[in-house]
Amino acid sequence: MTKPPQKMTNIKRREREFLTPHEIELLMTAAKKQGRHGQRDATMILLAYRHGLRVSELVSLRCVGSRLI
């Protein structure tokens, strides 16, 4: 009986890609220049980056559930 082929590890298929802090700064700067909610958008980018939030988690946040003090 033959063995099934071995599964490739994720690292062999594709390396993980992450944004660098410099790239986050560039995104935030660009967001601040767009529209009237630029500061809000830049803050959301930073919040998502620092806390590892998915887009769905980010947009479902409500002020009621957070303390800013």
C-alpha positions, 0 to 999 in steps of 0.5 A: 500500500502506498502512502498518501502525499505529505501535506506541504506546510503553510510556510512552504506554500506562501510566506505570511505578509504583514504591513510594516509600521512605516506602511501603517503610517503611510496609510494613516497619512493618506486617510487623514487627507481624504474627506471629512472623516480622515482623522476617524479613518486613520484612528481606525487603521491604527486601532485595527493594526495595534490590536489585530482586528479584522474589518468585521470586528472593527466596524462592529465596535460601539462606543458603549463597550469601550472606556477611553479613560 
